[in-house]
């Protein structure tokens, strides 16, 4: 696994865990609760999105660096 792919996956996990932490804070401050399937489903979408965006950005930055 290359360094760009590894960094992208790590940024994806950071994004997903950040989402879960923010949601937990929301639940602690409000009376509403979110079903755990919804929590982890959205967290997986956030992980995939953050990973994809991070990978695309790093590829673009690497191409611009060569110019």
Secondary structure, 3 states (H helix, E strand, C coil): CCHHHHHHHHHHHHHHHHHHHHHHHHHHHCCCCCCHHHHHHHHHHHHHHHHHHHHHHHHHHHHHHHC
